[in-house]
Amino acid sequence: MPRAPVTVPIVSVQGLLSGLQMRGTETDEWITTVLADAGIDPALLAEPGSRVIAEQYSALLRLLVERRDDECFGLLSRKLRQGSFALVARSAFGAPSLEVALRRSARTLSLLQDDVVARCVREGSMTGLILDFRDSRAEQLNFLHELLLRLFWQFLAWLHGKRLAPRQFDFSFDQPPYAAAYADVFPGPIQFRRPHSAVWFDTADLASPVRRDERALRLAWPHVPHRLVVPKPAEQAFSAHVNEQLLHSSPAWADVETIAKRLHVSASTLQRHLAAEGTTFQALKDRLRRDLAIVRLTTTSVPIAVIATELGFADSAAFQRAFKAWTGSPAGSYRPR
């Protein structure tokens, strides 16, 4: 069965560039060039609802690291040179538990730069990774908070070798305009205006052993940074099953009753499961068709009329209206220039 495509909201692209723009360490021309080399139209930055495909985002990430020799993309006051995150990873190997691994890796990252101290704390039944900012400019970059919490969470899950569900995410800044997108990236309760930005786990889960070692790092490292940084939907189990069935049914796009039958539940039960996961059948269908459209527009020269038919629209005009509602931009703006 084909896999659902992954697209990334433009706010994540803006986040990658936010340190460079705030600190003025690279010119606008340099940023425009690196965007173009990643296949991203700079005009999309001005469209709040626009998105890029995961491959474009990954390419931008790689180019920023390579061209600046900086694994933190200018978010910190001094560069975090290539190899820094590998050093953080190695500091966790041999730890007797995930909690000890978290403490070691947090300490190592804190030694490599001056702007933020990562520390591990226990509160009741939870253990958290807390960020203490020492540089006011770095603290203003929401993306840096988001990036570091995601890095530590995903890194712990990689060390564990299994799914590791956080209990809660705290952010020290006010709720941003794009907060609705957090549900796709940070699974679990999210709180803003907290004393510290932090990710929390059940302390019992962090008693689990570390299952990765130096050999695993050498084999996986070409893919690990991409997996840790590139945001992808933290989709719940039932939504994933519905998504698979929808993708399999395209371009006819089965209705809710048909999908429910394939999953051996009633339509009302399906809708109830999706509501518990914070979504609806129509929302899943629209997201899937949006992402498929963005991938086809970005990576092929297939006519828009053909894409409209592939996605089950009656005509090109209906598709164009839907695409503008999904992204805020006309479909033609996603064609490579």
N, C-alpha and C positions, 0 to 999 in steps of 0.2 A: 504494500500500500504506500502511495507517495506521502512524503512528509509535508506537513503544513509549513508554509514559508514564515520567516520571521522578519518583521520590520521594526524599526527603532524610531521613537518620536524625535522630532527635531530638537527638542529641549536637551536630549542627551548629546547631540552633536554640539549644541551651544555650550553644554557643560564641559566637553573636552577642550573647547577653545577659550573658556572663561578666564582661566589663569593667564594665558598669553595676552588676552585683550585687557584685563584689568591692570596687569603689571607693565604692559607695553613692551614686552620683551621681543616681539616680532611685529613686523609692519603689516598693514592691511594687505599689501600686495603679496607678502609671503603666505599669509593665511589663505588668500584667494587661490594661490597656486597649489597649496597642499590640498585644499578642498577639491579643486579640479582634478588633481592627480588621483584622488580617491574616488573620482566619478560622481562627486556631489555638486550640484548646481548651487553656488553661493546664494542665489535668489531665494532658495527654499528657507534660508535662515530667517527671513522676514515673514514667513507664513506659519503662525502658531500651530496649525493642525497638520503640517506636513510631516512626512516620514521618509526615512531612507532604508534600504535593505541592509540586513545584518552584515553582508559582505562589504558594503561601502563603509559602514561604521568601523568594521574591523580593519579595513585598509587605511582609513584615516588614523586610527589608533597606532597602527604599525608605523606609518610614515612620520607621525609626530615623535614617536620614540626614537626612530632611526635618525631623523634629521636634526634632532636636538640633543640626542644622547640623554634622554630624560624620561624615565618610566612614570613620572607623575605629570607630564604634559604642561609644565609651567605653573602648576597649581601651588607649588611650594616656593619659598623665597630663594632656594638654591636647588640645582638639579639633583634628581635622584637617578644616578647614572645606571646604565644598563648592567644588569646582574644584581641589582639591589634586592629585587623581590626573590630571586633565586637564593640569595643569602638568607633572607627572612625565612624562606621555606626550609632550608637546611638546618636552621637553628631549632626547628621543631622536631626533627628526626631523633628517634631514640627516647622521646618523652614517654613516660609510663601511662599517660592518659591524654585525652584531648584538652583537658583543662590546663595541664602543665605545658602542652604544646602551644596553647593560646598565650599563656603567660610569657613563654620564651620568645615567640614570634613578635608579640607586642613590644617586648623589651628591645628586640633587635631593630625593629622599625624606628623606635624612639631614638636609638643611638645613631641612626643614619641621617637624620635631619633635625632641624631646630624648631619647626613650626608647631608640631603637635605631639603630645605624649599619649600613647595608647596604653591603657592599664586595665587589668583584669580584676574584677571585684565580685564578691558574693553578697546577695541580699535575699535573705530567706531561702526559698527553694530555687532561686534563680542565680545564675552566674552571668555576668555581662562584660562586654568589652566597651570601655568608656573612652571617649576622646576629650583630652584637655588641650585646648588651643593656647599657644603662647605667642602667636603672630596674629594680630587683629585683621590683617588683610586676608590671610588664609582662612580665618574663621568666617569671613563674609562670603566665601565661595560655597554655596550649598552643595555643588557637585562634589567637592572634596569630602564633605561629610558622607554623602551618599556613596561615593566610591570606596572610601576606607571601610565603611560598615559592610558593604557588599563583598569587598575583598576578603576580609577576615571570615565572614560567614561562609563564603564559597570555598575558601581555603580549608577551613575546618572540615567541611563536608567532603572535600577531596581527600584529606588525611584520613577521615573516617571510612571512606570508600562506600558510604551509603547515604541515603537521604538524611539530612539533619535539619529539622524544622525549628526555626527561631520561635521564641515565645512572644517577643515584642521588639519593636524598633522605636527608639526615641530620637527626636531631632530637636536641637536647641534653638532653631530659628522658627519664625512664624510660618504658618501653613502657606506654601507657595501657590500661585495660580494654577500650576500644572499638577497639583496634588492628586488628582484623579488617576494619573498615570502610575502612582506608587503601587496601587493594588496589583498591577501587572508584574512588578519587579520585587517588591518586598512582601512576602506572604506573612500574614499575622497582623495583630493590632499595631497601629501606628499612632504616635503621639507627637505633637509639636509644642514648641515653647517649653521644653524640658530643661532642667539645669545643665544637662550634658547630652550630646548625641551618643547613642549607645545601641548595641544589639544584645539581646538577652536570650539565654538558653536555659532549659531545665538543667540544674546542676547534675542530676543523675545521668543525663545524656552525655555530659562531658567527662564522666568517669570511664567512658568507652576507650578501648585502646587505639593507638595510632597504627594504621594498617599500611601506610606508605613509607617508602624508604628512598635512599639515594638513587637506586636503580630505577625505581618508578618515576622519580623526578626526571632523570635523564631521558627516559622513553617518552614521557608525557609533556615535557616542558615546551616544545614547539606549540602545543595546543592549550597549555594551562593558562597563560595570560589572557588569551581570547576568551576562554570559558569563564574566567573570573571577572572580567571587566565588561564584556559585551552583554548588555541587558537582554534578557529573553523572558517571555511570559512565565511567571511562576504559576502555571496553570494547575488547578485542582483536578483530582482524578476524574470526576464525572464529566467536567467540561472537556477534558482531553478525549474521552471516549466519544462524546458527541461530535467534537471537531473531526475526529478520524472518520466517523460515519458520514459527516457532511462532505468531507473531501472526497471520499470514495464515491459519493452520489453525484458529483459534478459531471457535466454541466446541468443535469436535470434539477439538482438541488432539492432533495427530498424534504417533505414537510415534517412538522414536529411529530405527527402521528406515525409516520413511516419510520423515523429515527427511533422513536420510543419502542416500536415493535421490534426493531433490530436489536435493541438493548434489553428486550424482555421486561419492559416496564410499561406502565400506562403513561399517556401524554401528561396527565396531571402530576404523576410522580416525577417524571423527567423535569417538568418545569419547577417543581418544588426543590429538587436536588440542585438545579442551576441557581435558583434564588438563594439557597443556602450558601452557594459559592460566590454570590454577589454579581450574577449575570443573568441573562435571558437567552432563549433560543435564538431570537432575532439578532441580539447583539453579537453572539458567536458567529452567526452566519454572515453578518455585515463585516465583522473584523476579518474573517477568513477571505471573503471576496475582495475586501480592500487590499489586503496584503498580497493576494494573488495578482490583483491588477497592478500594484506598484512594482512587483517583480517583473511582470510581463512588459510593462511600459519601460522599465529601466534597463532591462537586459536583452530585449528583442526589438525588432522593427516590425512586428506583427501589427497590421492596421487596427486602429481603435475599434472599428466595427466588428472585427473578428474577436477581439478581446471581450467586447460586450456580449457576443453570442456565447463564448466560452463560459461566461459568468452567469448566463441565464437571463440576460436582459432582452426585452422585446426589440430594442433598437439602440443605436449609438447614442441618441439623445437622452434616453432613460439612464443609460450608464453614465453619461457625462454629468447628469444632474446628481446621481447618487455619489459619484466620485468627488464632486465639489462639496457635497454635504459631509463626506467622510474626512476630507483633508483640508478643505478650504481653498484648494487650488484646482485649476482645470487639468484634465488628464494630460494634455499636451505638454504641460510644464515639466513633466517627469521624463520626457524623451531626452536622451543624451544630445547635447549640442555639439 
